[in-house]
């Protein structure tokens, strides 16, 4: 069993202000530049991605985009 902490009104001593070193939220939430396209995919592929997206609690479109990005990245490096 954990022992309880007993708080008192004791003096804490000299405090030191630490400069904020974390980036602001807008730098953490990087937005990728996306281009909308129309593409026809097989029903079986879409069903697969929808099922996996639901199981992983994400968007099937995001999963497809990551597969395409990974493929492009792999072959861009080798060219």
C-alpha positions in Angstrom: 0.0 0.0 0.0 1.3 3.5 -0.9 1.9 5.9 1.9 0.0 9.1 1.8 1.8 12.4 1.3 1.3 14.9 4.1 1.3 18.5 2.9 2.4 21.3 5.2 2.6 25.1 4.9 6.4 25.0 5.1 8.5 27.5 3.1 9.6 26.0 -0.2 12.9 27.9 -0.6 14.1 29.8 -3.6 12.1 29.1 -6.7 13.5 29.2 -10.2 11.5 30.0 -13.3 12.2 27.6 -16.2 12.0 29.0 -19.7 9.2 27.4 -21.8 11.0 25.0 -24.1 8.1 23.2 -25.7 7.0 24.2 -29.2 3.5 25.9 -29.5 0.6 23.6 -30.5 0.6 25.0 -34.1 4.1 23.6 -34.6 3.1 20.2 -33.2 0.1 19.7 -35.5 1.8 19.8 -38.8 -0.7 19.9 -41.7 0.3 18.1 -44.8 -0.4 19.7 -48.1 -2.9 17.4 -49.8 -4.3 17.4 -53.3 -7.7 16.0 -54.0 -8.0 13.4 -56.7 -10.6 11.0 -58.0 -9.5 7.4 -58.2 -11.3 4.1 -58.9 -10.2 1.2 -56.7 -11.5 -2.3 -56.5 -14.3 -3.1 -54.1 -12.2 -5.7 -52.3 -9.4 -3.2 -51.6 -11.8 -0.6 -50.2 -13.6 -3.2 -48.1 -10.2 -4.3 -46.7 -9.1 -0.8 -45.8 -12.5 0.0 -44.3 -12.4 -3.1 -42.1 -8.8 -2.5 -41.0 -9.5 1.2 -40.4 -12.5 0.4 -38.2 -10.5 -2.2 -36.3 -7.7 0.4 -35.7 -10.0 3.3 -35.1 -8.7 5.5 -38.0 -9.8 6.7 -41.4 -9.5 4.3 -44.3 -8.5 7.2 -46.5 -5.7 8.0 -44.2 -4.5 4.4 -44.4 -4.6 4.4 -48.2 -2.7 7.7 -48.3 0.0 6.3 -46.0 0.4 3.2 -48.3 0.8 5.4 -51.3 3.2 7.8 -49.5 5.3 4.9 -48.3 5.5 3.5 -51.9 6.4 6.8 -53.4 9.0 7.5 -50.7 10.6 4.1 -51.2 11.0 4.5 -54.9 12.0 8.2 -54.8 15.0 7.3 -52.7 16.2 4.6 -55.2 15.9 6.9 -58.2 
